[in-house]
């Protein structure tokens, strides 16, 4: 398994936790889908995760490019699983449908943190909009599992984290990852708290009790870590 970052190395947003360079991105590379599919073949991958920077400069947020990458991987690598970790597309349902029409095996969109921290951690995003994207994806193509992820240690209260898990369970999210926030550099927010592994285990049990099929919670868990196994566990 490997993860591929598409749509360039520059992001139109500037989330506090992220170490990707913000700014004005370059034009989309039309040859990228072919090159990603070729890399998947050369690596002999059975499962590929495709994610991207956020491209608010594009009319569809890069959705058509995501779809082209999915189709290119499928064409060049029959049997390879494809998971996508997408941005919010600014709430554009047509963009979401374009990605779903390409039939990824899993559609992931990370909530990242609790609603009360969005203004500080994800100032250009909206919790309700992100949650609605996941709800819509589930409603449009129920057979494609939805997935989301959170970081702990940014100053959130555990009850707020449990509330997010309830929100995700209510919209049928099948897979949830929860990991420890780690500061990428001195320019990023300090770690407010190092969360004990037992607390991660407790959250995993809580999520499962709500009906989330696969909870993957531990300090070093990240969105694409063991993604293929998570997909299998979620059914």
C-alpha positions in Angstrom: 0.0 0.0 0.0 1.1 3.6 -0.7 -0.4 7.1 -0.5 -0.2 9.5 -3.4 -0.6 13.3 -3.1 -2.0 14.8 -6.3 -2.8 18.3 -7.6 0.6 19.7 -6.7 2.5 20.6 -3.5 0.8 24.0 -2.8 -2.5 24.4 -1.0 -5.0 27.2 -1.3 -5.8 26.9 2.4 -3.6 27.3 5.5 -4.8 24.9 8.2 -2.8 25.4 11.5 -1.9 21.7 11.9 -0.6 21.1 8.3 2.9 21.4 7.0 2.0 21.8 3.3 3.0 25.1 1.7 0.0 27.5 1.3 -0.2 29.8 -1.7 -1.1 29.9 -5.4 -0.9 26.5 -6.9 0.5 25.7 -10.4 -1.9 24.5 -13.2 -3.1 21.0 -12.9 -0.8 18.4 -14.6 -3.0 16.5 -17.1 -0.5 13.6 -17.3 -0.6 13.0 -13.5 -3.3 10.3 -13.6 -1.2 8.2 -16.0 1.9 8.7 -13.9 0.2 7.7 -10.7 -1.2 4.6 -12.4 2.2 3.7 -13.7 3.7 4.1 -10.2 1.1 1.8 -8.7 1.9 -0.8 -11.3 5.7 -0.5 -10.8 5.3 -0.8 -7.1 3.0 -3.8 -7.4 0.4 -2.3 -5.1 -2.8 -4.1 -4.0 -4.2 -0.9 -2.5 -3.6 2.8 -3.2 -4.7 5.9 -1.3 -5.0 9.1 -3.2 -5.2 12.4 -1.5 -4.5 16.0 -2.4 -3.9 19.6 -1.4 -7.1 21.7 -1.4 -7.6 23.5 -4.7 -10.2 26.2 -4.1 -8.8 27.9 -7.2 -10.4 25.2 -9.5 -14.1 25.3 -10.4 -14.7 21.7 -9.2 -12.0 21.7 -6.5 -10.1 19.1 -8.5 -12.9 16.5 -8.4 -12.5 15.6 -12.1 -8.8 15.1 -11.6 -9.5 12.8 -8.7 -11.9 10.8 -10.9 -9.3 10.6 -13.7 -6.7 9.2 -11.3 -9.1 6.6 -9.9 -10.0 5.5 -13.5 -6.3 5.4 -14.6 -5.4 3.2 -11.6 -8.3 0.9 -12.3 -7.4 0.6 -16.0 -3.7 -0.1 -15.5 -4.0 -2.1 -12.3 -7.1 -4.4 -12.3 -7.9 -5.6 -8.8 -6.1 -2.8 -7.0 -8.1 -1.1 -4.3 -8.4 2.7 -4.4 -9.2 4.9 -1.5 -9.6 8.6 -1.8 -9.0 11.2 0.9 -10.7 14.3 -0.5 -11.1 18.0 0.4 -14.5 19.5 1.1 -15.0 20.9 -2.5 -16.6 23.9 -0.8 -19.8 21.8 -0.4 -20.2 21.3 -4.1 -22.4 18.2 -4.5 -21.6 17.9 -8.2 -17.9 17.7 -7.4 -18.6 14.9 -4.9 -20.7 13.0 -7.3 -17.9 13.2 -9.9 -15.5 11.4 -7.5 -18.1 8.9 -6.5 -19.0 8.1 -10.1 -15.4 6.9 -10.5 -16.2 4.2 -7.8 -13.4 4.4 -5.2 -13.4 1.6 -2.7 -13.5 4.0 0.2 -14.3 7.7 0.4 -12.5 9.6 3.2 -12.8 13.1 4.3 -11.2 14.1 7.6 -13.1 16.3 10.2 -9.6 16.7 11.8 -10.8 18.2 15.1 -13.9 19.2 17.1 -16.2 22.0 16.0 -15.1 24.4 18.7 -11.5 24.4 17.4 -12.3 25.0 13.7 -11.8 28.8 13.9 -8.2 28.2 15.1 -7.2 25.0 13.5 -9.3 24.9 10.2 -10.3 28.5 9.7 -11.2 28.1 6.0 -13.3 25.0 6.6 -16.7 24.4 8.2 -17.5 21.5 10.4 -21.1 21.3 9.2 -20.1 21.3 5.6 -17.5 18.6 6.1 -20.1 16.4 8.0 -22.6 17.0 5.2 -20.1 15.9 2.6 -19.8 12.5 4.4 -23.6 12.3 4.8 -24.2 13.0 1.1 -21.6 10.5 0.0 -23.3 7.8 2.1 -26.7 8.7 0.7 -25.5 8.9 -3.0 -23.7 5.6 -3.1 -24.4 3.6 0.1 -22.2 0.7 -0.9 -19.0 2.8 -0.8 -17.8 3.0 2.8 -17.2 6.5 4.2 -14.3 7.3 6.5 -13.1 10.2 8.6 -10.3 11.0 11.0 -9.5 13.2 14.0 -6.4 14.4 15.8 -6.2 14.7 19.6 -4.0 17.0 21.6 -5.1 20.3 20.1 -7.0 21.5 23.2 -10.2 19.6 22.7 -12.4 18.2 25.5 -13.0 14.5 25.4 -16.8 15.0 25.6 -16.5 17.1 22.4 -14.6 14.2 20.8 -17.4 11.8 21.8 -19.9 14.2 20.3 -18.0 14.1 17.0 -18.1 10.3 17.1 -21.8 10.4 17.6 -22.2 12.7 14.6 -20.2 10.3 12.5 -22.1 7.3 13.7 -25.4 9.1 13.0 -24.5 9.6 9.3 -23.3 6.0 8.9 -19.5 6.6 8.7 -18.0 3.1 8.6 -14.3 3.9 9.5 -12.9 6.4 11.9 -9.2 7.0 12.7 -8.1 8.9 15.7 -4.4 9.8 16.4 -2.2 12.1 18.3 -1.5 15.6 16.9 2.3 16.1 16.5 3.7 19.6 15.9 5.3 19.7 12.4 7.5 22.7 13.3 7.9 25.6 15.7 5.6 27.6 13.6 2.7 25.3 14.2 0.5 25.1 17.4 2.1 23.5 20.3 0.7 20.1 21.5 -1.8 20.9 24.2 -1.7 17.4 25.7 -0.2 14.0 25.0 -3.2 11.6 25.1 -2.6 8.3 26.9 -3.1 5.1 24.9 -5.8 4.0 27.3 -7.9 7.0 26.3 -7.6 6.1 22.6 -8.7 2.6 23.5 -11.7 3.9 25.4 -12.7 6.1 22.4 -12.4 3.0 20.1 -14.8 1.1 22.3 -17.2 4.1 22.4 -17.2 4.5 18.7 -17.9 0.8 18.2 -20.8 1.0 20.7 -22.3 3.7 18.5 -22.2 1.4 15.5 -19.0 2.6 13.7 -17.8 -0.6 12.1 -14.1 0.1 12.4 -12.4 2.3 15.0 -8.7 2.7 14.6 -7.5 4.7 17.6 -3.9 5.0 18.8 -1.2 7.7 19.2 0.5 7.0 15.9 -2.6 6.3 13.8 -2.9 8.4 10.7 -5.6 8.5 7.9 -4.0 6.1 5.5 -2.2 3.9 8.0 -3.3 0.3 7.5 -6.0 1.6 5.2 -6.5 -1.7 3.3 -7.0 -3.6 6.6 -9.5 -0.9 7.8 -11.5 -1.3 4.6 -11.6 -5.1 5.0 -12.6 -4.8 8.6 -15.4 -2.3 7.8 -16.8 -4.7 5.1 
